[in-house]
């Protein structure tokens, strides 16, 4: 009888944990806000947009379709310093590029050279396209991992599939 009671207690505990978790997570996501067609918006106005110089004369060199994810310098496998040497532990998610101005930092596979500039159009992140530079590694294929000040902020990006990325400059 005691064994059955112990098993029942464990099952009830596990179910209560699942129920609590399923209510807490969606609530946090809903409080962010919504834009077109109920897509959650993370970055309103210019909070995390890039601040490029006038690059209207720049040509798109190539495009590719891939996935966009997010990460923070405090992620489980991160040390807070990008492979390019940028210290992101202070929450700085920008890089001041001489040619493109203040751009976001992303991680990619070795398929894209360090210093490659991408133009990203994700309505979940920003209402306008923004620019990013590859300064980190740690993902594979056509996944682009956008740097956020913390892993908590990054988790709301989710995994956005089938985004078109525009290569504006190939890294060195």
C-alpha positions as CSV (number, residue, x, y, z in Angstrom):
1,X,0.0,0.0,0.0
2,X,2.8,2.4,0.9
3,X,4.5,1.7,-2.5
4,X,1.4,2.5,-4.4
5,X,0.9,5.7,-2.4
6,X,4.6,6.7,-3.1
7,X,4.1,6.1,-6.9
8,X,0.9,8.1,-6.9
9,X,2.6,11.0,-5.1
10,X,5.4,11.0,-7.7
11,X,3.0,11.0,-10.6
12,X,1.0,13.9,-9.1
13,X,4.2,15.9,-8.5
14,X,5.3,15.3,-12.1
15,X,1.9,16.3,-13.5
16,X,1.7,19.4,-11.4
17,X,5.2,20.5,-12.6
18,X,4.1,20.0,-16.2
19,X,0.9,22.0,-15.7
20,X,2.6,24.9,-14.0
21,X,5.3,25.0,-16.7
22,X,2.8,25.0,-19.5
23,X,1.0,28.0,-18.1
24,X,4.0,30.1,-17.2
25,X,5.9,29.9,-20.5
26,X,3.0,30.9,-22.8
27,X,2.1,33.8,-20.5
28,X,5.7,35.3,-20.8
29,X,5.5,35.1,-24.6
30,X,2.1,36.7,-24.8
31,X,3.2,39.7,-22.7
32,X,5.8,40.7,-25.3
33,X,3.2,42.0,-27.8
34,X,2.0,41.1,-31.3
35,X,2.4,42.5,-34.8
36,X,1.0,41.3,-38.1
37,X,-0.9,38.0,-37.9
38,X,-0.2,37.4,-34.2
39,X,3.6,37.1,-34.7
40,X,5.3,38.0,-31.4
41,X,7.4,41.1,-31.6
42,X,10.6,41.3,-29.5
43,X,12.2,44.4,-30.6
44,X,10.1,47.5,-31.0
45,X,11.4,50.6,-32.7
46,X,15.2,50.7,-32.6
47,X,16.0,48.8,-29.4
48,X,18.1,46.1,-31.1
49,X,18.2,47.2,-34.7
50,X,21.4,47.9,-36.5
51,X,22.4,51.5,-37.1
52,X,24.1,51.3,-40.5
53,X,25.8,54.1,-42.3
54,X,24.2,55.0,-45.7
55,X,24.6,51.7,-47.5
56,X,21.9,52.2,-50.1
57,X,24.6,52.0,-52.9
58,X,25.7,48.5,-51.8
59,X,24.7,45.5,-53.9
60,X,23.5,42.2,-52.7
61,X,26.2,39.7,-53.5
62,X,24.2,36.5,-52.9
63,X,21.2,35.2,-51.0
64,X,20.5,32.0,-49.1
65,X,17.5,30.5,-47.2
66,X,18.2,29.4,-43.7
67,X,17.1,29.5,-40.1
68,X,17.4,32.3,-37.5
69,X,17.9,31.5,-33.9
70,X,19.1,33.5,-30.9
71,X,21.8,33.1,-28.2
72,X,23.2,35.0,-25.3
73,X,26.8,35.2,-24.0
74,X,25.5,33.3,-20.9
75,X,24.3,30.3,-22.8
76,X,25.3,26.9,-21.4
77,X,28.2,26.3,-23.9
78,X,29.2,30.0,-24.2
79,X,32.1,31.8,-22.6
80,X,30.9,35.3,-23.4
81,X,33.6,36.1,-25.9
82,X,32.9,35.5,-29.6
83,X,35.3,33.6,-31.8
84,X,36.2,37.0,-33.4
85,X,37.3,38.2,-29.9
86,X,34.3,40.5,-29.1
87,X,33.5,40.5,-25.4
88,X,29.7,40.2,-25.2
89,X,29.5,39.6,-21.4
90,X,28.7,43.3,-20.9
91,X,25.5,43.0,-23.0
92,X,27.0,44.6,-26.1
93,X,25.4,42.9,-29.1
94,X,26.8,45.4,-31.6
95,X,29.9,45.7,-33.7
96,X,31.1,49.0,-35.1
97,X,32.1,48.2,-38.7
98,X,34.0,50.8,-40.6
99,X,32.0,50.3,-43.8
100,X,28.5,49.4,-42.5
101,X,28.4,51.2,-39.1
102,X,26.8,49.7,-36.0
103,X,25.6,46.2,-36.8
104,X,24.4,43.2,-34.8
105,X,26.6,40.2,-34.2
106,X,25.7,36.7,-35.3
107,X,27.2,33.3,-35.2
108,X,27.3,31.0,-38.2
109,X,28.9,27.9,-39.5
110,X,32.3,28.1,-41.2
111,X,30.4,28.2,-44.4
112,X,30.3,32.0,-44.0
113,X,33.7,33.7,-43.3
114,X,34.2,35.9,-40.3
115,X,33.4,39.5,-41.1
116,X,30.6,38.6,-43.6
117,X,27.8,41.2,-43.5
118,X,24.2,39.9,-43.8
119,X,20.9,41.8,-44.2
120,X,18.2,40.1,-42.2
121,X,14.5,40.6,-42.6
122,X,12.6,39.1,-39.7
123,X,9.3,40.6,-38.7
124,X,9.6,38.8,-35.3
125,X,12.8,40.8,-34.6
126,X,12.3,44.1,-36.3
127,X,9.8,45.9,-38.6
128,X,12.7,46.9,-40.9
129,X,15.6,44.8,-42.3
130,X,18.8,45.0,-40.1
131,X,22.4,44.3,-40.7
132,X,24.6,41.8,-38.9
133,X,28.2,40.7,-39.0
134,X,29.5,37.1,-38.6
135,X,31.8,37.2,-35.5
136,X,31.1,33.9,-33.9
137,X,30.8,30.2,-34.6
138,X,28.9,27.3,-33.1
139,X,26.1,26.5,-35.5
140,X,25.9,24.4,-38.6
141,X,24.6,24.7,-42.1
142,X,22.5,27.7,-42.9
143,X,21.6,28.6,-39.3
144,X,22.3,32.1,-38.3
145,X,22.4,32.7,-34.5
146,X,21.7,36.3,-33.4
147,X,23.4,37.5,-30.3
148,X,21.3,39.0,-27.5
149,X,22.4,40.5,-24.2
150,X,21.2,37.4,-22.3
151,X,20.0,33.9,-23.1
152,X,16.6,34.8,-21.6
153,X,16.1,37.5,-24.2
154,X,17.3,35.2,-27.0
155,X,14.9,32.4,-26.3
156,X,11.9,34.3,-27.5
157,X,13.4,34.4,-31.1
158,X,12.6,30.7,-31.3
159,X,13.6,29.0,-34.5
160,X,12.5,30.9,-37.6
161,X,12.7,28.7,-40.6
162,X,12.9,29.6,-44.3
163,X,14.2,33.1,-43.9
164,X,16.0,34.7,-46.8
165,X,19.4,36.2,-45.8
166,X,21.2,38.6,-48.1
167,X,25.0,38.6,-48.2
168,X,26.1,42.2,-48.5
169,X,29.9,41.6,-48.0
170,X,31.9,38.4,-47.9
171,X,34.3,38.3,-44.9
172,X,38.0,38.3,-45.0
